[in-house]
Amino acid sequence: MVDDVNSNVNPESILVVTNKGVLKRLRCPFKAILIDECPPLFIYTEYKIQAVLMSGEGLMLFVIEGNKYYYFYFEITT
């Protein structure tokens, strides 16, 4: 199972499920809005996600202008 996940995960894209239940791959860069306080970023501002990484704890990170932020601060808009 880990091999299946690793074969579908890479820093250049993310797999998401749309509102209609369709699995879709978004390729970087894609856009997301900051939905919670996460200094130095501005809440309700749209940002370009340059890459997607995994933290040592297994949480997804979005790379914005070379800095890493946890995915749960954002809502994907594209």
N, C-alpha and C positions, 0 to 999 in steps of 0.2 A: 504494500500500500504506500509506503514512503517513497518508493521508486516512482509510483504513479503521480504522486504529488510533485516530486522533484522534476519530473519530465514536463510538467505543466506550469511550473513557477520559474520566472526569470525577472531580472531587474527592469526589463523593457516593457512589461505588460502586466495586466492583472485580469483575473477572471471574475466577472460579476454576474449576478442574476438580475435581470430587468424586472420592472413592475409587472410585466406579463409572464414572468416565470421562465424566460429564455436565458440560457447561459451564453454570455458574450465575452469576448476578449477585447479589452481596451488597451491600446498601445500607447506608450508614453511618447510625447507628452499628452496628458489629458487634464481636464480642468476639475477643480473641486473648490467648494466654498467652506471657509472656516466657520464652524457652528458653535464653538466653545472657546473660551479664553485660552490663548496659547501664545504668550509674548515671545518674540517681538512682533508676531503677526497680528493683523487687524481682523477682528471678528466681522463676519458677514462680507468678507472680501473674497473674491475669486482668485485662486492661485493655479499656476501651471505645475503639475506633478511631473518632475523630470525623470524619476526612477522610483521603483518599489523595492524595498529591502525587508529582511527579517531581522528582528532584534535577537539578542542572546536568549531572551525569555520566550521567543517564538511569536512575538507580536509584529504585525506589519507596520512598516515605516514608510512614509512618503518623503521623497527628497525634493526640496524646494530651494532653489538658488544655493545648492550645495549643503544645505542643512537638513537634518532628519527630524521628522515629527511623527508622532503616533497617528495612525489612520483614523482613530475614533474621534478626533477633533474636526473631521471633515465630512462633507457630503459631496459625492461625485456628481458633477453636473453635465458631463458629456457621455 
